[in-house]
Amino acid sequence: MKKTFVDQAADFVLAVERVFGERPRVLDGSRAVQLGDVRLSLEAGERELCVIRMHGALEEYLKVFEVRGDIEVPLLMAKEFLDG
C-alpha cells in the first residue's frame, strides 16, 4: 500500500504568490508570510489560516479560515475578505 503525505506549508509561500500576485516576505520558516501590513499564518497544525493585521509590534487577528486540502481555497477567501 502506498502512502502519500501532503505538507501544506511546502506550497504555502508559492500559493500566496499565485493568489495575491506579489512575492510575500517569509516569516517563521514557511508557515507565515507578510504582505504589507497583513500577515498570513498557518496555525493549529496547519489546519487554520489566520489573517492578522500588524500595527507595529501589535497583532490584530481579523479572521481565521479552515484549511481542508488545497491551500489556495482559504487563501482565495482571505484575499476576498481583505479586498472587500
Secondary structure by P-SEA (a helix, b strand, c coil): cbbbbbccccaaaaaaaaaacccccccccccbbbcccbbbbbcccccbbbbbbbccccccccbbbbbcccaaaaaaaaaaaaac
